[in-house]
Amino acid sequence: MKVLQFKNKNAQRVYDDYINRSKKFIKILSEKDREDCLLEINSHIYEFLENNKGNDEIENILNIIERLGQPEDTLKEVVASKKTSQAIQTFNPRFLVQALFLNIKNGFIYILLSLLLLFLMCFPILIILKLIYPKNVGFFLSDHTFIFGFTNNVNNSPEILGNWFIPIAILISTTLYFSIIFLLKLKNKK
Amino acid sequence: MCYFLHYICIVKNRFLINWNIQLKKGLLPLYVLQALEKKECYGYELIQELKLEIGIDVTEGTIYPLLVRLMKDNLLTCKWVEQPSGIPRKYYQMSVEGKNNLNEMKNMVQGIFSVIK
């Protein structure tokens, strides 16, 4: 991105500060998306300044920054949208967590998906616990109830999966993960 | 009594002003698509176009997230065009889906206004 140069030092400071704030807010995005956002903001500033050349530099930069709004507000939706696209395209769990966190206020579906993700996180924990406490972790079945997870009461209900517990836990968590991505994709397409 | 009536008038006007803003805000995607139907535009140009053609002053802080939303919904496409100044412009164009949606949106708006007597 080509940095704009101002004759007035204060105008330069205001511009640099706005760009730095924007950079800070979008650092969560991929390099390509960051560049796209900054180029767009810079373009808006430049075009406004070019079309209002006769006015004072400091007044001009303050006017366009006022029109752009706080970067944290203006870019909020942009960042959430681009992060969601990144999560869908890359299947990266870190991006998925970030995308859901950024969109949590955008509807019930994001709350539901976040809860599903929290539920999903239980499976790797269970797998580790299975390795540490093999007798206490598993799929325990009794007459009227079942436990899929950890229990101290192993005498009354027999464990039926045995060594298959870990592959099944991996299978369930993978299916759940792809279901979350699929639902997010579906929501994003709407 | 006079002050009271004056207050009522201000409240009423404030209501109308807010309603007018909300109405235009709701119709903004339609205005943007309509403007881009004629020709592709970059952000600043689009704002000027809306000011000139529709008579609304949309700020850059409003138009940018809206354009991203319309892009996400596949109603628009965009391309960066290098400029001699070294500051490229992002030109927005209406997609085929955008064109179809615009026609639907126009029909919906006309349907809404047709029942107002």
Chai-1 contact restraints between the chains, C-beta under 6 A:
chainA,res_idxA,chainB,res_idxB,connection_type,confidence,min_distance_angstrom,max_distance_angstrom,comment,restraint_id
A,K2,B,G86,contact,1.0,0.0,6.0,A-B,restraint_1
A,K2,B,I87,contact,1.0,0.0,6.0,A-B,restraint_2
A,E40,B,K90,contact,1.0,0.0,6.0,A-B,restraint_3
A,S43,B,I87,contact,1.0,0.0,6.0,A-B,restraint_4
A,S43,B,R89,contact,1.0,0.0,6.0,A-B,restraint_5
A,H44,B,G43,contact,1.0,0.0,6.0,A-B,restraint_6
A,H44,B,E60,contact,1.0,0.0,6.0,A-B,restraint_7
A,Y46,B,I87,contact,1.0,0.0,6.0,A-B,restraint_8
A,E47,B,Y44,contact,1.0,0.0,6.0,A-B,restraint_9
A,R67,B,T59,contact,1.0,0.0,6.0,A-B,restraint_10
A,R67,B,E60,contact,1.0,0.0,6.0,A-B,restraint_11
A,L68,B,E60,contact,1.0,0.0,6.0,A-B,restraint_12
A,L68,B,G61,contact,1.0,0.0,6.0,A-B,restraint_13
A,G69,B,G61,contact,1.0,0.0,6.0,A-B,restraint_14
A,T74,B,G61,contact,1.0,0.0,6.0,A-B,restraint_15
A,E77,B,P65,contact,1.0,0.0,6.0,A-B,restraint_16
A,V78,B,P65,contact,1.0,0.0,6.0,A-B,restraint_17
A,V78,B,V68,contact,1.0,0.0,6.0,A-B,restraint_18
A,S81,B,V68,contact,1.0,0.0,6.0,A-B,restraint_19
A,S81,B,K72,contact,1.0,0.0,6.0,A-B,restraint_20
